[in-house]
């Protein structure tokens, strides 16, 4: 497996990856993949040969704040360390950034992902004396 920073991602492979993990809100508007990738501060892709098996997308200003917006790994490759490797590389790139955020589903079925984020030092905002508010459209 190879991880590299890239914006050279085909729409079809992004649709396959996002659909495979059930993120259909993204794939319903595939024309947004271009701006999503081009507007991100950092995009790292994990590939096995030519096949896209994972991706992390970070948005932010690159100096004071970063949001790990998307972390996806094909279901058949989950639990193999690809997500951790993508996050490690993203966090290395964010080393000088003060605030790094990540949002995930708060469901019992997602506990493995939450445990991964906690193992890297992420904490729920109430534990840090913070509140995160969202405006979703």
Helices and strands as residue ranges (DSSP letters): E 2-5, H 11-20, H 24-27, H 32-38, E 42-48, E 51-60, E 65-73, G 75-77, H 82-93, E 99-102, G 108-110, H 111-119, G 125-128
